[in-house]
């Protein structure tokens, strides 16, 4: 029989929790003070401690530290009020298993206690390096499958920002926290979400990823929550939404800031009630998902501007991870390059190429605005252009890198006095009106992309077109961002 110590300065909470947990097969003791709790812990070991953060003679943080010194194997769950959630998150970083907010719900407490006692958290690879490269089989992120060392699915970096990222991942992965991932485009936000899922208790359950930036206002509810046959024109059958698909596992929502206000309201209700209702149905369906969301813009600033609901932001913001851009972890560059070259050599079925000294110098001085995704694309292009047995030279690199610029090609505006070059394959006649229009459209797209730091969703919004149209135009004009 597992033993639980309940520490709370409210006698009613101690009594209710003791009775409830005893009915479910646990041996329980309770106390209203931190000092008495430590005495009890010295006299006998407890498997789990449920501890209120605010106690009359101490606080949860100090008690947590004392418990860890007495018995590091004792699981500690913090009971906290809404105003102390941020403090509770810090306590989890310092060794608490999880926290639960008041008001307390019996089923939620029982579920968390069972999970805490049954779970052996999956350990991330034991090494002194950090996970910094995206997942291998992700179509829309800069993914690699074979790192230079450790034989896993990720490249392990050695830079200080990479080590900090690794530390945060090891803390949050075993918990059930909602996570916000911030990072520039191409840094591998979906890959980090995958890594969190794979080292959580939900490993083996579904991981569902959805790009909110590609959802129109009309389709968002259907994609997220599903719909019934005949719910709207074109609904020829029942559709299972992302929440149902991810039940038991993890739902990753990318570009979360692009959801419309009404969908944000519906999403908040789902998170609170843990139930969804398909479009066109009155039936409530229970869902159990861990939410990980990502954005390449500051969600807090979106809240201040009134573009994102503050209550929804706080629901997501149990833990925040920032993925540093590639330019801030230059010492990890050789690991990425080697891994990408190995992967591309297998794709092309040719021996792995090597980089000339001149190319290495260029790589080190370049800013990589597209981050890891851009690096992979550069390696793929260069490997394809380089004959077997030859070193990758400067001729195989894109124009912006050969020019020695730290900013992307075509980024400068004509108004700044630079000459915009159309990409290869687009033939223009200065006397042809269509060519002139195409040139103007090209320059406008490039300048808007630069303005929004190559966020295609924002660019599409500023250009008053949808993302699909923007992608088609980028493909037509051979713009690789």
N, C-alpha and C positions, 0 to 999 in steps of 0.2 A: 504494500500500500504506500503510495507516494505521500510525502508529508509537506504541508504548506503552512507557512507562518504569515499571518495577516497583520500588518502594522498600519493603524489608522487612528487618529485622535478623535474620531467620531464613533461612539460606542455602537450606534445603530448599524453603521457600515460593517464593523467588525462582526457583529452578531449575524447580520443577514448573509454576509459572505461565508462565514463559518458554517452556518446551517446549509446553505446552498451547495457548497463544495463537499461537505460531509455526505450529503444525499447522493452525490455522484462518485462516491468511493474514495475520497481523499481523507487523510488524517489531518486535521486542522488545529492550529493554536492561534491565538490572537493576543495582541497587546496594543496599548494606546501610546507608548513612548518608544523612542529610539534606543534609549539606554537599556530598557528592559528587553527589547528585541535582541540586543547584542549579548546580554546575559543568557538568554534562551538559546541563542545560536552557539554559545560556548559550551553549553551543557549537552546539546544534542544537535546533530546535523539536520538540516531541512533541505529537501529537494528544490523548493521554490519559495521565494518571499514575494508577497504582494505588498508593496510599500507606498503609502501616500507621500507625495513630494513634500508637502507642508506639514511638519510635526511641531509640537510645542517646544520640545527640547533640542531639536536638531532639524536638518532638512534631508531630503532624499539623496542628494549628491554626496553628503558626508557619510550617510549611512551605507550607501552603495560602496563607497571606498572601504569602509570598515568590514563590510560583509565579504568583499573580494579578498581582503587580507586574511580573514578567518578561514574562509573556504571558497576558493576560486570556482569550484564546480557548482556552487549554489546559483540557481537561476533567479534573477531579480526582474520583476515587472513593476514599473512605476505607475501609480495612480495619480492623475494630474487633472487640474482644471484647465479650461481652454486657454486661459491667459498664460499658462506655464508650459504650453506645448513646445515652444522653442527650447526651453531649458531641458525638457524631457528628451528632446532629440539629441542634445549635447550629452545627456547621461547615457543614451544608447551608444554614442560614440565612445564613451568611457567604460562601457562594459555591461550596461543593462541589456536584457534581452529585447524588451520592447516597452511601450507605454500604452496606457488605455485612458481615455479622457472621460471625465464626468459629464453628464449623468451615466451611471454604470448600467449596462444591460446584461442580465444573467447569461444569455446564450453567447454573447460576445466574449464575456469573461471566460466561460467554460471552453470555448473554442480556442482562445489564446493560451490558456493554461495547458490544455491537452497538446497543443502544437509545441509549446515550449518544452514540455517534459518528454515528448516523443521524438522531437527532431534532433538529429545530430547534424549541425550545419555543415554543408559541403564546403570544404576548404578550397580556396583559390590556390593555384600552384605555389609551392613554397620556394621562393627565390627572392633575390634582392632587387628584382626588376619589376617594372610596372607594365600593366597591360595597356598598350597604346594604339594597337592597330585594329581595324575593323574586322568583322567576321567574314569568313571566306565566301559564302555562297549568297551574299546579299547583292541583289541586282543593282540597287540604287545607292550603295555606299562603297567606299574604297576598301574592298575586302581582300584579305590574303588568307591562305590556308596553311602555309608551312613557314613557321618562323625560323630564324637562324639558330635558335637554341630552344631547348626544353621540349621540342617535339609536339607541342600542342597546337591549337587552332588560332593562336594569337601571337603577335610579336611582342616581346617584352622589352620595354625601353629602359634606359639607364639615367635619363635626365631627372633633375629635381622635380619639375612639373609632373613627369610621368610617375615618379614615386608617390607623389601626393595623390594623384588620381587612383593609383593602386590601393593606397591606404583607405580612401573613401569607399572604394568598391568592396573591399574586404569587410568593412563595417556594415554597409547597407544591404549587401546581397542576401545574407541569411534572414533578415527581418522581412516583415510584410509591408514596409513603408511604401507610400506613394513617393515617386521620385520625379523631380524636374531635372532634365539634362539640358544645359546650355552649351552652345558651341557654334563656331562659324560653319558655313556650308563646307561639306567635304571632310569634316573632322571625325566622322564615324559615330554619330549619336545612336543610330539604330544598333550598331555593333556593341556599344556599351550596354544598351538595354538588353540585348541578347545575353551578354556576359552576366549581367545581374540575374536574369532569369535562370540561366544554366547552373548558377551556384546558389540557388535558393531551394526551399523545400518544395517549390512548384516545378522543379526540373522534371521533365518527362510528361508534363501537362502541356496544353497548347500555348504557343507563343504567337500572337496575332499582331501584326503591324499594320497601321493605317496612316496614310498621308492625308491629314486634314486639309492641306493646301489644295488638294485636287478635288475636294468635295464641294459641289455646288450647294447652295442653301436648300434646294428642293430635295437633293439626294442624301444629304447628311444624316437625317433621322433614319432613313431606310438602311443606309450602310452601317450605322452604329447600332441601331436597335432592331432592325429587320422590319418586314411588313407582311401582311396577310394577302392572299390572293384577292384581287379586285379592290385593294385599298385605294388605288388611284389608277389613272389611265396608264396602261402599259404593265401593270402588276399582274402578270399572267399566271403567277404561282407564288407560293409562300417563300419568303427569303429569310434566312437566318442571319442576323446581324453580327457585328464584330464582338459585342459583349457576350452573346450566347456562344459564339465560336471559341472564345477565350476562357469560358467558365472552368474554374479549377487551375487556370494558368495565369498568364500575364498578357495584358493588352497594352501595346505601345502606340501612342498617338503622337505622330510627328506634326510639326508646324501647328501646334494646338491653338496659337493665337489667331488663326484664320477662321475659327468657327464663329458662326453668326451668333448674335445675342440670344435668340430664342433657343438655339441648340445648346448654348452654354447653360441656360436655365434647365433644360431637360437633362443635361449631363449632371448637373448638381443634384437633381432629384434622384437620379439613378445611384450616385455615389452614396447619398444619405440613406436611401431605402434599401439599397442592394437588390433592387428589382427593376426590370425593364418591361416596357409595354410596346409590342410591335405596332407599327403604323397600321391603323385599321382594326385594331383589336382592343378589347377591354380587359383582357386577361393579363394578370401580373405574373411575370416569370422571374424566379429567384436567380441571381447570378453571383458568382464568387470570383472576382478577378483582382489581380494586383495591377495597379495603374502606374505606368511610366510614361511621362509626356516629354516632349522635346520642343525646343524653340531656338531659332538663331537670333531672336530679339529678346530684350529684357522684358519679361512678363510683368514685373512690378511697374515698369514705366508704362506699359499698356494699361495697367490698372489705374494709374494716376491720370492717364489721358481719357479714361472712361471707355476704352475699347475692350477691356476684359474684366469680367466680374471679380470683385475682390474676394467674395466668399468662396468662389470656385478656386481662385488662386491659392487661398489658404488650405483648401482641401488637398490640393496637389502638393503643396509646399511642405511636406513632412521631411524631405531631405533633398538637397540641391547638389548637383554635380556639374562642375564646369570643365569641359574638355579643352585643354590649351591648344592653340593653333600650332601648326607644324613649325612655323618660324621661331617659336619660343622653346623648341626642343630639338635644336639643330644636332645635338650629339646623338640623337636617336636615328638620324637620317641614314647612316650606313645599314642599320638593321632593316629599315623599311626597303631600301633599295635592293639589298641582297634577296630579301624575301619576295619582292615583286619580280625581280629578274628570274628567280627560280620558277615562280608560278607561270610567268609568261613563256618561258622556255618550254614548259610542258604544254601550254596551250598551242604554241606554234610548232611543237614537235621538232625543235632545233636546239643545239647546245646553248647553254646560258652564255650571254654576252658579258663583257666587262666594260667598265667605263674608263675613258681616257682621263688623264689628270686634269685636262682642261674642262671636261664635263663635270668632274667632281668639284672643281673650284666654282663653276657656274652654279651647281646645285646648292653649294653652301652660301652663296651670296644672294640667291633668289628668295623672294618673300613668300612664295607659294600661296597666293590668294585663294586657290582652290583646295589647299591643304592636301590631305593624304589621297583624296580622290584624284586631284590634279597630278600628283606624283605618279600614281599608278598609270594614268593615261599617258603621261610623258614616257614612262618606261615601255609601255606597250607599243607606242608609236615608234620609239627609237629602236626597239628590238626588231620590229617588223622591217624597218628601213635599213638596218645594218646587215650586211652580208655575213654568212656563217664564217666564224673564225676571225672576224674583225672586231676591233674595239668600237664601242659607241662613241662617235665623235660629235662635234658641235653641229655638223651639217644635219644630223638626225633630230635636232631639237627644234621646238617651235620658235617662231620669230621673236617673241617677246623675251625668250631666254637667250637667244643668240645675240640680241641687241644689248644684252647686259642690263636690262631694265629690271627694277624690282617691282614694277607694276605691270598689270596684264596688258597684252597687246590690244590695240584698238581702244584703249581706255581713255585716251586724251580726246578732248573735244576739239572740233575744228576752230572753235572760237579761241582756243588757247594757242593757236598758231601752228598746230601740228597737222601733218597731212595724213588723213585716214586712208589706209590701204584696204581695198576689198580682198577677201580671201581668194585663194586659188580656186578655180572652177567657176567663178562668177564673172562672166565677160560683160563689160559695160561699154556702151557707145555714148560718147558725150553729146551726140546729137539726137540720141534716141530718148524720147520723153519717158518711156517706161524705165530705161536704165537710170535716168536722173532720179526718178521717184524711188527706185530700188536703193540707190545710193543714199538718199535722204532717210529712208526707212532704216537702213543699216546703221547709219550714224546715230539716229535717235535711239535705237535699241541698245547700242553699245553704251551711250552716255547714261541712259537710265539704269542699265545694269551696274555701271560704275557707281552711280549715285546711291543705289541700295545695296552695295557691296555684294553683288551677284546673287541676291535673293530673288529667285525667279518668280515666286508668288507675289512679292511686292512689286517687281517690275511689271508683271502682267496687270496688276491693279492700277499702277500709274499710267500704263499704256492703254488702259480701258479695253483689254482683251482677256480672254480666259487663258489659263496655263497651257492648254493643249495647242491653242493657236500660237502662243509664244514659242513653244518647243518646235512647232512646225517651221516657224520663221527662222529660228536658230539653226535648224537642220538645213534649211534651204540656203542660208547665208554662210553656212559652214563656221558658225561661231561655237566654240567648244566650251562655253561656260554655262 
